[in-house]
Amino acid sequence: MEFASDPNASEVLWELRRGSASGGLSLLILPHAGGNAHYYAQWENRLPEDVGLLIAQYPGRGSRFTDDLPESVDDLVAPIVSLLADDGRDLVVLGHSMGTLVAYEVALGLTRVGRPPRALIGSACRAPFLPNPSPVLPETLSDEELVAAIKARGGTEHEILDEPEMWEIILPSIRADFGIDDVYRRPGAARTLRGPLTIVGGVSDPIVPVGDLVEWREVTEGETLIETLPGGHFYFDENEENMARFMEIVGSVIEDVSVTITS
């Protein structure tokens, strides 16, 4: 299955695996603020072998390092929706932290063009109509302060952050992402999606209170499942047990979608 003709498609969406499941079912992953496609590529071996894997690469990093930095969530979402609008495969869309908001907007955009995803999986993120409970305010922070804030959240290799000579390369995109996450809000998000929604979070997440996860029930007309696991904002990275349980949840969603497609 090919994307609409676009020479930059492979930079915007990494296709690590083409699925053989019915409907060409694929998992689309949207990274967290400051994240990149490499971080999630390691999940490939944890997914069912017949399911495809797509990972978004945001501008300002990796192969898109020279692209203009994003200024709004639409800068992250529009290229993805454009590529997938005429694509034939069935999708499960997954995001972590800010990536969940991007995943929601991608799902919303695809719904508007008549090809809603089969399911949405969100992780460690407030509902889209809620204000950010823990804004970073990157414009007020020095490089040193921003690095400290990133380390406190997790999700970035500390070895890179411990090299100040790399800050000029990695911090601009992180500042841009946190700036978007700080102000994002969609007040009219209630019942804007149709399909099933699964939201997962850490019970001791200092960034997103568990109560904010429950509010996702307002977003879709479909069934909503809320799951919590021990740990903080990057609970799945804290130990193998958490990662295994998270991937079980993801696998269960994929299995349910597969049954729906074949029935």
ABEGO torsion letter per residue (X at the ends): XBBBBBAAAAAABBBABBBABBGGBBBBBBBBBGBBAAAAAAAAAABBAABBBBBBBBBGBEAAAABBBBABAAAAAAAAAAAAAABABBBBBBBBEAAAAAAAAAAAAAAAAGBBBABBBBBGBBBAABBBABBAGAAABBAAAAAAAAAAAEGBBAAAAABAAAAAAAAAAAAAAAAAAAABBBAAABGABABBBBBBBBAABAABBAAAAAAAAAABABBBBBBBBBEBABAAAABAAAAAAAAAAAAAAAAAAAAAAAX
